[in-house]
Amino acid sequence: MSDRTAGMTVVPAARTRERTLSVITLAAGEFHAPSLSDFYPPAVLFAGTPFELDRLMLVRLLMTAVLVAVFVLAFRSPKIVPRGLQNVMEAGVVFVKEQIADEVLGKETGKKFLPLIATIFFTVLFLNFSGVIPGLNISSNARIGMPLVLAAIVYIAYNYVGIRKYGFFSYIRHSIVVPDVPVALHVLLIPIEFISTFILRPFTLTVRLMANMLAGHIMLVLFFSATWFFLFDATAWMKVFSPFSLLAGIGFTLFELLVIFLQAYVFALLAAVYIGQSEHAADH
């Protein structure tokens, strides 16, 4: 499913070629700053159909296949004393279990929702990681489609938990009515709680992930493309700036690795928090 939006600017047909946003690609002889239109490259497969695939969609499919392959290889023949890839992936699963699921939901409830929370964590992590892999150079979470899908899954999950436990109307009431406050304040608080719980949560989950990965990627593109420009396109005296832009790009790449992990952690953590709040909505 393509996540092109009707509001995006249409690139003129006369444009000589589509420039895919990449830290290793520049138009020859001229510096071109990245723009949001670069996140919507032309279709590679099935153009004009509901199954249209562009470069970003192919990156998503590739990283999803890598994620599945890593888990299959790690746990196809599990050892009592893990080594190698099994050891790494077990450490990752244990981290999600102990630091997110059990910490937020408790051991009993955390065990129940661990598959969902772990899936969210590793999906976000692997899709983000493509942003620093040479040749891919972009996180597919930098476009709104995948963050929106993940946020929708979390939205359905935590509302399902609350409705199943309390019933629809009782769950809504517990979620938006703040106890032990003056009656007059309910006129103000009920709309605020409703908007916060049922409207802003999926929106903030989506935008937080997308905006962080989009901004980080654009920064990497600017640093590395500036290095290329200073070395090959700029006048002689400007070439002295190329080492500085290169060092800045390398430093920001290391920072982006931290952001990649933090965004996966925050998304999974908030999913657990929202599920916990729904399960204990009566304690609002």
Helices and strands as residue ranges (DSSP letters): G 36-39, E 43-45, E 53-54, H 55-75, H 84-96, I 97-101, H 102-105, H 107-129, G 130-132, G 140-142, H 145-166, H 168-176, H 183-195, I 196-200, H 201-228, I 229-233, G 236-241, H 242-279, G 281-283
